[in-house]
Structures are given as structure tokens and as C-alpha cells.
Amino acid sequence: MQARLLALTFLALLMGSIAQAQTTANDRQIAIGDVDHVGLAVLDLDTTMNFFTQVLGYKLLGKDPSYPSAFVRNEHVMITLWQVANPDNAVAFDRRKNIGLHHMALRVGSFEDLDALHEKFKTVEGVKIEFAPEPLGDGPIKHMMIYEPGGIRLEFIHRPAS
């Protein structure tokens, strides 16, 4: 239960739903704000890097071949992608058995943008669409879920202004 609460809190921060949290340390008030970056271990660094840069329009900030990684960013978040050491022995995430990132949710600006992404993903080789845009609960929020070509589960979501 505590792991689920932590995961939900992380996702809320990532989506910008929580502007700031407060805590104390050594009698100081400390503000904890937006997510600085997210690090993902990936099956194939080039495949996932290309998905973020060529399909989603993220900017490539750099690469580190000595610790195979790439750094991509849009105006909201930086994502660090790390190549797993041995892709043949990599184990896919199973939310019922593993602790860790279940998926990453990325906000889009409108329902039309969500539908346009869905159409685009249909044409991208290696993308697996888990489900097309649909209401989240009773709405008015709509979302969809995909696996990018390297296997990372991504949610795209639109939350209209209330």
C-alpha cells in the first residue's frame, strides 16, 4: 500500500498536479517542487532515444558512451535513458512482481492532440498501443497507453481546465 501511495505521488508530481510539498529538516521548512528528471533503463538506447527525439520532439542534450546513456528534454522534464548492460538477460517490468516505475505519464494540451498522437503512433514501427484514447473513470480526463519501441510503458493524458 505504501509503495502504491509513493508511486501515485510520483506520478502526480510528474504531471504537475502537485505544485509543491513541504517538509521540515533540522527545523527548516523545505519546499519540494517539480520533478527535475526521470531516469529510465532501456533495452535499446538508440531505439528509445530516437522515439523521444524523432517521434515526440524531445531535444537530445547529450550522450555518454562510457556509461551508455542519453539525455533528452522538452520544456517540462529531462529524461535520462540508460542502456541495460545485457539486453538478452533483461527482465521486463511486471507491476505485480516488481517495485519501480509502472509507467510515465506525459500531459498533452488538448483532446485533439491526444487523438493526433494516437494516429501518429499507429504509423511508428515498434509502437504497441495498449489502448486508444478513452475517458479516465467518468471523465472529463482522457488518456491512452502505449509501449514505445524499446518497451517503456507511456501514458499520454489530457486534463481539461476545470
C-alpha positions in Angstrom: 0.0 0.0 0.0 2.8 2.4 0.9 4.6 1.6 -2.4 1.4 2.4 -4.3 1.0 5.7 -2.5 4.6 6.6 -3.3 4.0 5.7 -7.0 0.8 7.8 -7.2 2.6 10.7 -5.5 5.5 10.5 -8.0 3.0 10.4 -10.9 1.1 13.4 -9.6 4.4 15.4 -9.3 5.4 14.3 -12.8 2.1 15.5 -14.2 2.3 18.8 -12.4 -0.8 18.2 -10.2 1.1 19.0 -7.0 2.9 22.3 -7.3 4.9 22.0 -4.1 5.1 19.9 -1.0 6.5 21.0 2.4 8.6 19.1 4.9 11.0 20.0 7.7 14.5 19.1 8.4 16.6 20.5 11.2 13.8 22.9 12.0 13.9 24.3 8.4 10.9 24.4 6.1 11.9 22.8 2.8 9.9 23.1 -0.4 9.9 20.1 -2.7 8.8 21.2 -6.2 8.6 19.8 -9.7 10.3 16.7 -10.9 13.8 17.6 -12.1 14.3 14.5 -14.3 13.3 10.8 -14.7 15.8 8.0 -15.3 14.8 5.0 -17.3 16.7 1.8 -18.0 16.1 0.8 -21.6 16.5 -2.3 -23.7 18.0 -0.4 -26.7 19.3 3.1 -26.2 19.2 4.2 -29.8 15.7 3.0 -30.3 14.3 4.7 -27.3 16.3 7.9 -27.8 15.0 8.0 -31.4 11.5 7.6 -30.2 11.8 10.5 -27.8 13.6 12.8 -30.3 12.1 11.9 -33.6 8.5 10.9 -32.7 7.9 13.1 -29.6 10.1 16.0 -30.5 12.4 16.0 -27.4 15.8 17.6 -27.8 18.9 15.5 -27.4 21.0 17.2 -24.8 23.9 14.7 -25.0 25.2 11.1 -24.7 27.7 9.4 -22.5 29.2 6.4 -24.3 31.3 5.4 -21.2 28.1 4.8 -19.2 25.8 4.2 -22.2 23.2 6.9 -21.7 21.4 9.7 -23.5 19.7 12.8 -22.1 16.6 14.2 -23.7 14.4 17.1 -22.7 11.3 19.0 -23.6 10.2 22.2 -21.9 8.8 20.3 -18.9 11.2 17.5 -18.0 14.5 15.9 -18.7 14.6 12.1 -19.2 17.8 10.1 -18.8 17.9 6.9 -20.8 20.4 4.2 -19.7 21.2 1.2 -21.8 20.8 -2.1 -19.8 24.1 -4.0 -19.6 22.9 -7.2 -21.1 19.7 -6.8 -23.2 19.4 -10.6 -23.7 19.0 -11.1 -20.0 16.9 -8.0 -19.3 13.6 -8.7 -17.4 10.5 -6.7 -18.4 8.8 -4.9 -15.6 5.7 -6.6 -14.1 3.7 -4.3 -11.8 2.5 -7.3 -9.8 6.0 -8.5 -9.0 8.4 -5.6 -9.2 9.0 -2.3 -7.3 9.7 0.6 -9.6 8.2 2.8 -12.3 5.0 1.3 -13.6 4.7 3.9 -16.4 5.4 7.5 -17.1 2.5 9.9 -17.9 3.1 12.8 -20.2 0.5 15.6 -20.4 -0.8 16.8 -23.8 -2.6 20.1 -24.5 -5.9 19.0 -25.9 -8.2 16.1 -26.7 -7.3 16.8 -30.4 -3.6 16.4 -29.6 -4.3 13.1 -27.9 -6.2 11.8 -30.9 -3.4 13.1 -33.3 -0.8 11.3 -31.3 -2.8 8.1 -31.4 -3.0 8.3 -35.2 0.8 9.1 -35.3 1.7 6.1 -33.1 -0.2 3.8 -35.5 2.4 4.6 -38.1 5.5 4.3 -35.9 7.2 0.9 -36.3 7.6 -0.9 -33.0 5.0 1.1 -31.0 2.4 -1.1 -29.3 -0.8 0.7 -28.5 -2.2 -0.8 -25.3 -5.4 1.2 -25.6 -6.6 4.2 -27.7 -7.7 7.5 -26.1 -10.5 6.9 -23.7 -12.1 8.6 -20.7 -10.3 8.1 -17.4 -13.1 7.0 -15.0 -16.1 9.2 -15.5 -14.1 11.9 -17.4 -13.6 14.6 -18.3 -9.9 13.4 -18.4 -8.9 11.3 -21.4 -5.8 9.1 -21.7 -4.1 6.4 -23.8 -1.3 4.0 -23.0 1.5 2.7 -25.3 4.7 0.9 -25.2 7.4 2.8 -27.1 9.6 0.6 -29.4 12.1 -0.1 -26.6 9.4 -1.4 -24.3 8.8 1.5 -21.9 5.2 2.0 -21.0 4.0 5.5 -21.6 0.7 7.2 -20.8 -0.5 10.3 -22.7 -3.1 12.3 -20.9 -5.2 15.4 -21.2 -6.8 17.1 -18.2 -9.0 19.9 -19.3 -9.0 23.1 -17.2 -11.7 22.9 -14.5 
